[in-house]
Amino acid sequence: MRGAFPKSSLDADPKELSMEASSLENQHYAISEHDVVKRFRIITRQRKIHSISYSMLPIITLTGGTELTISFHETTFIITGRNLEVLEEAFSLEQVIWVAESSSLMDDGSAHVFVENIQIIEN
């Protein structure tokens, strides 16, 4: 698994996942390298968690490696940041466990993937 958590975290309580995610300043995502994940979480800077089933995910669009759009039903998430190709590939393989918006908005270059902003649009 790439990202923050060991394999055992796949079975962890969602509250524990969000607490761990909030404590990791330079960690913006977790990916399962071997298992297909049934749901993924989008975590905003304010620690609002959206849990979404992969079965509801019809469209993923990557624009220039800096904008990743996830659209389904009546909601669109627009993720902006750096090196988002990693997330697009993992979403396509249904392996993203969670994506979290940066709490500091500061990209010091130390993280492989940086998630600057997550915009949520209710259609």
Buried (B, 14 or more C-beta within 10 A) or exposed (E): BBBBBEEEBBEBEEEEBBEBBBEBEBBBBBBBEEEEBEBBBBBBBEEEBBEBEBEEBEEBEBEEEBBBBBBBEEBBBBBBBBBBBBBBBBBEEBBBBBBBBBBEEEBEEEBBBBBBBBEEEEE
